[in-house]
Amino acid sequence: MLLVPVAILLEGVKFSPSYLQSAVSYVILQMVSPVTHSVGNCVKRVVVIIASVIFFQTLVSPIDSLGTTMALTGVFLHSKAKQLKPKPKAAS
């Protein structure tokens, strides 16, 4: 909120999508751990890639498929590892 006047001064009333994406990213980063934020960012990229392949009907090379599979597998393993991790006990 402190930077809104500066942003208006530098960019005018037209905010660029990259400014809004950065602002939302910082808000989310304050709510979740950095690893969770990174995984979410990875998932976002995979979703964008898959959506663009479907929308534009682009042929996908085997290396592209491998990369997407690796990203999805990493996200799945991260979520499973987080579920298995014991929660710290509260101080008595």
The 8 nearest C-alpha neighbors of each residue, nearest first, counted from 0:
[[1, 3, 2, 4, 22, 5, 6, 26],
 [0, 2, 3, 4, 5, 6, 7, 22],
 [1, 3, 5, 0, 4, 6, 7, 8],
 [2, 4, 6, 5, 0, 1, 7, 8],
 [5, 3, 7, 6, 2, 8, 1, 0],
 [4, 6, 8, 2, 3, 7, 9, 1],
 [7, 5, 3, 9, 8, 4, 10, 2],
 [8, 6, 11, 4, 10, 5, 12, 9],
 [7, 9, 5, 6, 11, 10, 4, 12],
 [8, 10, 6, 7, 11, 5, 4, 12],
 [11, 9, 7, 6, 8, 13, 14, 12],
 [12, 10, 7, 13, 8, 9, 6, 14],
 [11, 13, 7, 14, 10, 8, 6, 9],
 [14, 12, 11, 10, 15, 7, 6, 16],
 [15, 13, 12, 10, 16, 18, 11, 19],
 [14, 16, 17, 18, 13, 19, 10, 20],
 [17, 15, 19, 18, 20, 14, 21, 13],
 [16, 18, 20, 15, 19, 21, 14, 22],
 [19, 17, 21, 15, 16, 20, 22, 14],
 [18, 20, 22, 16, 21, 17, 23, 15],
 [21, 19, 17, 23, 18, 22, 24, 16],
 [22, 20, 24, 18, 19, 23, 17, 25],
 [21, 23, 19, 25, 24, 20, 18, 26],
 [24, 22, 26, 20, 25, 21, 19, 27],
 [23, 25, 21, 27, 22, 26, 20, 28],
 [26, 24, 28, 22, 27, 23, 21, 29],
 [27, 25, 23, 29, 28, 24, 22, 30],
 [26, 28, 30, 24, 29, 25, 23, 31],
 [29, 27, 25, 30, 31, 26, 24, 36],
 [28, 30, 26, 27, 31, 25, 32, 33],
 [31, 29, 27, 28, 26, 32, 25, 36],
 [32, 30, 28, 29, 35, 27, 36, 33],
 [31, 33, 35, 34, 36, 28, 30, 29],
 [34, 32, 36, 35, 37, 28, 31, 38],
 [35, 33, 37, 36, 32, 38, 31, 39],
 [34, 36, 38, 32, 37, 33, 39, 31],
 [37, 35, 33, 39, 34, 38, 28, 40],
 [36, 38, 40, 34, 39, 35, 33, 41],
 [39, 37, 41, 35, 40, 36, 74, 34],
 [40, 38, 42, 36, 41, 37, 35, 43],
 [39, 41, 43, 37, 38, 42, 36, 44],
 [42, 40, 38, 44, 39, 43, 37, 45],
 [43, 41, 39, 45, 44, 40, 46, 38],
 [44, 42, 40, 46, 41, 45, 39, 47],
 [43, 45, 47, 41, 42, 46, 48, 40],
 [44, 46, 42, 48, 47, 43, 49, 67],
 [47, 45, 49, 43, 48, 44, 50, 42],
 [46, 48, 44, 50, 45, 49, 51, 43],
 [47, 49, 45, 51, 46, 50, 52, 44],
 [48, 50, 52, 46, 51, 47, 45, 53],
 [51, 49, 47, 53, 52, 48, 54, 46],
 [50, 52, 54, 48, 53, 49, 55, 47],
 [53, 51, 57, 49, 56, 55, 50, 54],
 [54, 52, 56, 50, 51, 55, 49, 57],
 [53, 55, 51, 56, 52, 50, 57, 49],
 [54, 56, 52, 57, 51, 53, 50, 58],
 [57, 55, 53, 52, 54, 58, 51, 59],
 [58, 56, 52, 55, 59, 53, 51, 54],
 [57, 59, 56, 60, 52, 55, 53, 63],
 [60, 58, 63, 57, 61, 64, 52, 62],
 [59, 61, 63, 62, 64, 58, 65, 57],
 [60, 62, 64, 63, 65, 59, 66, 58],
 [61, 63, 65, 64, 60, 66, 59, 67],
 [64, 62, 66, 60, 65, 61, 59, 67],
 [63, 65, 61, 67, 62, 66, 68, 60],
 [64, 66, 62, 68, 63, 67, 69, 61],
 [65, 67, 69, 63, 68, 64, 62, 70],
 [66, 68, 70, 64, 69, 65, 71, 63],
 [67, 69, 65, 71, 66, 70, 72, 64],
 [70, 68, 72, 66, 67, 71, 73, 65],
 [69, 71, 67, 73, 68, 72, 66, 74],
 [70, 72, 74, 68, 73, 69, 75, 67],
 [73, 71, 75, 69, 74, 70, 68, 76],
 [72, 74, 70, 76, 71, 75, 77, 69],
 [73, 75, 77, 71, 72, 76, 38, 78],
 [74, 76, 72, 78, 73, 77, 71, 79],
 [77, 75, 79, 73, 78, 74, 80, 72],
 [78, 76, 80, 74, 75, 79, 73, 81],
 [77, 79, 81, 75, 76, 80, 74, 82],
 [80, 78, 76, 82, 81, 77, 75, 83],
 [81, 79, 77, 83, 82, 78, 76, 84],
 [80, 82, 78, 84, 79, 83, 77, 85],
 [81, 83, 79, 80, 84, 78, 85, 77],
 [84, 82, 80, 81, 85, 79, 78, 86],
 [83, 85, 81, 82, 80, 86, 79, 87],
 [86, 84, 83, 87, 82, 81, 88, 80],
 [85, 87, 88, 84, 83, 89, 82, 81],
 [88, 86, 85, 89, 90, 84, 91, 83],
 [89, 87, 86, 90, 91, 85, 84, 83],
 [88, 90, 91, 87, 86, 85, 84, 83],
 [91, 89, 88, 87, 86, 85, 84, 32],
 [90, 89, 88, 87, 86, 85, 84, 83]]
